[in-house]
Amino acid sequence: MKTLKFFILALCLNVCGQAMAQKSLVSLVKKVETLIDSMSVKGINRHYIDMPEKPWQLIVRGNVSQTIVNMTTEGHMAGEKYSANPYLETTPAEYTGLWVGYRGYGLGYMVNVGGDKGSYFTIGLTGGAFGLNLRIHSFNNSNPNFNLNSNLIPEESQETWKKVQLTDPISVMTIFADGYYMFNGKKFSYAAAYDQSLIQKRSAGSLMVGLMYTHTHIDYASDSNGDLVYMMKGLGQIKLWQGSAGVGYAYNWVPTRRILINVMAMPMLTFINRLKAYAYATNVEELMQDPTFWDPTISDENWDEWFYGNLNITPTGNKMYNSGLSLGFDARVSLTYSFGRCFFTAYGQFNNIRYHHNNTDGYLNDWFINTSFGVRL
C-alpha cells in the first residue's frame, strides 16, 4: 500500500514539474515575442511603415542560381609561353523549400530539384533599421560549361573547345554573411521588401552601410581534371576568405497599396582578402612525350580514352596568401505583391568576388533569383 502511495506521489510531482516547465517555456516565448515586437516597430514612422497583425510568416520558396568562375593565368609549356583564360559556368540550378519566421526572424532550407546537386540554408534577422543574413550554398555540378580560351589551341579548333565539359564534378561551397544598417529606418523598411514582416505604405529610400563576409571553396582536383590542373600551373583547389564593407543606397517604391518594388546597390571594398591555394603535380608532360599524344590518326574517342585513362595528379602541399584591397559589388532587386494575409515575392541578388594568386587571378560571380508565396499566421 505504501509503495502505491509513493508511486502516486511521484507521478503527481512529475506531472506538476512538467506543467511548471511548460508554463516557464511559454512565459519565455511570450517575453521573446514581446521583445521582437517592440524592436520591429521601435522608432518607425507609422505613416510610412506598418506592422502586420499576424506575426508569423510561412513562405514556400523556389530558387534559381548560378555560379561563374573566370580565371586568367600565364606560364610555359614545352619551352613556349602560353596564356589561358578558363571560364567555368555552372548550369542554372533549381531549388525549392520553406522559410519560417516571426517578425522577420527566421530560417529556411531548400533542396535541389534540377541542375546541380546541392542545398541552400538561410537565416534572416531583420529589424526596423537593420538586416542580417546568412546563406550557405554547397553543390556539385557534373556538367559545367568550360571554355578554355588558350593560345595553345589552334585558331581553327577554338570553336570545338568553347563548350568543353569537365569529366568530374566541380565542387563549390559559398558562405555569405551580410549585415546592413539603414540610416532612414523611420521611413524605409528593409524587412518589407525581403521577408514581408513589415509593410511599406509609402515610397522611401535610405542611405545604408553594410558589412559582408564570404567564404568560397572551389575544388576541381581529380585525376580526370589533371589537364585543367596543369594549365592552371598546378592549382587544383582554392579557398577564399574575404571581409568587405560598403556604402550604398536602397529605395522602396510603392506605386499602389498592394505593390512594393525595391532596388539596392552597394559597392564593396574588400579589406580582408586571404587565399589558400592547394598545389598538385600532374603527369601531363610525361604523356606529351608519348607518340600517342601527337598521333593525328587516332580517333578523338580513342585519344580521350588513352589520355584520361593515364592522367593523374598528386598533391604537393598548400600555401596561404594575403592579397591587397579589391573592389566588389552587391546588388538586390525585389518585387512584392500583397493581398490580404498572403503575398507573392520575387527577388534577385548578385555578388562579385575577385581573387589573385601568383600569375593566376580571376573572379567569382554568384547570383540567385528567389520566388516565394507566403502567408501571415
Buried (B, 14 or more C-beta within 10 A) or exposed (E): EEEEEEEEEEEEEEEEEEEEEEEEEEEEEEEEBEEBBEBBBEEBBEEBBBBBEEBBBBBEBBBBBBBBBBBBBBBEBEEEEBEBBBBBBBEBBBBBBBBBBBBBBBBBBBEBEEBBEBBBBBBBBBBBBBBBBBBBBBBBBBBBBBBBBBEEBEEEEEEEBBEBEBBBBBBBBBBBBBBBBBEBBBBBBBBBBBBBBBBBBEBBBBEBBBBBBBBBBBBBBBBBBBBBBBBBBBBBBBBBBBBBBBEBEBBBBBEEEEEBBBBBBBBBEBEBBBBBBBBBBBBBEEBEEEEEBEEEEBEEEEBEEBBBEBBBBEEEEEEEEEBEEBEBBBBBBBBBEBEEEEBBBBBBBBBBBBBBBEEBBBBBBBBBBBBBEBBBE
